[in-house]
Amino acid sequence: MKKILLCSSNPLLVKSLYGTLRDEGYAVDSVEHPTLAVRKILNATYDLMLIDAEPFGLSAEDAARIIRSLAPDMPMVGIGGGAGCDHLPLITLPADLDAIKELIHVIAPEARRQPQPKGAAAWA
């Protein structure tokens, strides 16, 4: 199963993306703050990170710079309308969940979920 790190302080965004990505077959870890995302990257490997572009504390741009030094091959996508993600692909809100899934497949094709055999449980 492929892993995605979702970093956002917006509970509605987290709830909608977390459920959608999980239903697509991804393992999703969620954190509320970019500093916590940096900690997660130090302790685990992810195939993709979605980070809230809205500024709060450590900016998304600063977090992306730190994370890029730790995991240079991991794709990252900014979410929202913040001005702090100039060097990241950006998903503006409100966004269609199907469009977000397709963007993930385009940006990180290796993160595409593995097809489940017929009758296999989604969490297997």
C-alpha positions as CSV (number, residue, x, y, z in Angstrom):
1,M,0.0,0.0,0.0
2,K,1.3,3.5,-0.9
3,K,1.6,6.1,1.8
4,I,0.5,9.8,1.6
5,L,1.2,12.4,4.2
6,L,-1.6,15.0,4.6
7,C,-0.7,18.2,6.4
8,S,-3.5,20.6,7.1
9,S,-5.1,22.4,10.0
10,N,-8.4,22.5,8.2
11,P,-10.6,19.7,9.7
12,L,-13.1,19.7,6.8
13,L,-10.3,19.4,4.3
14,V,-8.6,16.6,6.2
15,K,-11.9,14.7,6.7
16,S,-12.8,14.8,3.0
17,L,-9.3,14.1,1.6
18,Y,-8.4,11.4,4.2
19,G,-11.6,9.4,3.5
20,T,-11.3,9.8,-0.2
21,L,-7.6,8.7,-0.4
22,R,-8.2,5.9,2.1
23,D,-11.1,4.6,0.0
24,E,-8.8,4.7,-3.1
25,G,-6.4,2.3,-1.3
26,Y,-3.8,4.7,0.1
27,A,-2.4,4.6,3.6
28,V,-2.8,8.2,4.9
29,D,-1.1,9.8,7.8
30,S,-2.4,13.2,8.8
31,V,-0.8,16.0,10.8
32,E,-2.0,19.5,11.6
33,H,1.2,21.5,11.3
34,P,4.1,21.7,8.9
35,T,6.6,21.2,11.8
36,L,4.9,17.8,12.5
37,A,5.1,16.9,8.8
38,V,8.9,17.4,9.0
39,R,9.0,15.1,12.1
40,K,6.9,12.5,10.2
41,I,9.3,12.6,7.2
42,L,12.3,12.0,9.6
43,N,10.6,8.8,10.9
44,A,8.8,7.4,7.8
45,T,8.9,7.2,4.1
46,Y,6.0,8.6,2.0
47,D,5.2,8.4,-1.7
48,L,3.5,11.9,-1.7
49,M,2.8,14.8,0.6
50,L,-0.2,17.1,0.4
51,I,0.4,20.3,2.4
52,D,-2.0,23.1,3.3
53,A,-0.8,26.3,1.6
54,E,-2.5,28.5,4.1
55,P,0.2,30.2,6.3
56,F,0.3,29.1,10.0
57,G,3.5,28.8,12.0
58,L,6.1,27.3,9.8
59,S,5.1,28.1,6.2
60,A,4.4,25.4,3.6
61,E,7.3,26.8,1.6
62,D,9.7,26.5,4.5
63,A,8.4,23.0,5.4
64,A,8.8,22.0,1.7
65,R,12.4,23.2,1.6
66,I,13.2,21.2,4.8
67,I,11.4,18.1,3.6
68,R,13.0,18.3,0.2
69,S,16.4,18.2,1.8
70,L,15.3,15.0,3.8
71,A,13.4,13.3,1.0
72,P,14.4,14.9,-2.3
73,D,12.5,12.5,-4.5
74,M,9.1,12.7,-2.7
75,P,6.5,14.7,-4.7
76,M,4.7,17.5,-2.8
77,V,1.5,19.3,-3.6
78,G,0.2,22.5,-2.0
79,I,-3.5,22.7,-1.1
80,G,-5.5,26.0,-0.8
81,G,-4.9,29.5,-1.9
82,G,-1.9,30.5,0.2
83,A,0.8,32.5,-1.3
84,G,3.5,30.4,0.4
85,C,3.7,27.6,-2.1
86,D,5.4,29.2,-5.1
87,H,7.6,26.2,-5.8
88,L,4.9,23.5,-5.4
89,P,2.0,22.4,-7.7
90,L,-1.1,24.0,-6.1
91,I,-4.6,22.6,-5.8
92,T,-6.9,25.6,-5.2
93,L,-10.0,25.2,-3.1
94,P,-12.8,24.4,-3.4
95,A,-11.5,21.4,-5.4
96,D,-13.2,18.4,-7.0
97,L,-12.0,15.3,-5.2
98,D,-11.8,13.4,-8.5
99,A,-9.5,16.1,-9.8
100,I,-7.3,15.8,-6.7
101,K,-7.1,12.0,-7.2
102,E,-6.1,12.4,-10.9
103,L,-3.5,15.1,-10.0
104,I,-2.0,12.6,-7.5
105,H,-1.8,10.0,-10.2
106,V,-0.1,12.5,-12.6
107,I,2.4,13.9,-10.2
108,A,3.3,10.7,-8.4
109,P,2.4,7.8,-10.7
110,E,4.3,5.4,-8.5
111,A,2.0,6.3,-5.6
112,R,-1.0,4.9,-7.6
113,R,-2.6,2.3,-5.5
114,Q,-2.0,-1.3,-6.4
115,P,-5.1,-3.0,-7.9
116,Q,-6.7,-5.4,-5.4
117,P,-7.5,-8.9,-6.6
118,K,-11.3,-9.6,-6.9
119,G,-12.7,-10.3,-3.5
120,A,-9.7,-8.9,-1.6
121,A,-10.4,-6.5,1.3
122,A,-9.4,-2.9,0.7
123,W,-7.2,-2.9,3.8
124,A,-5.3,-6.1,2.9
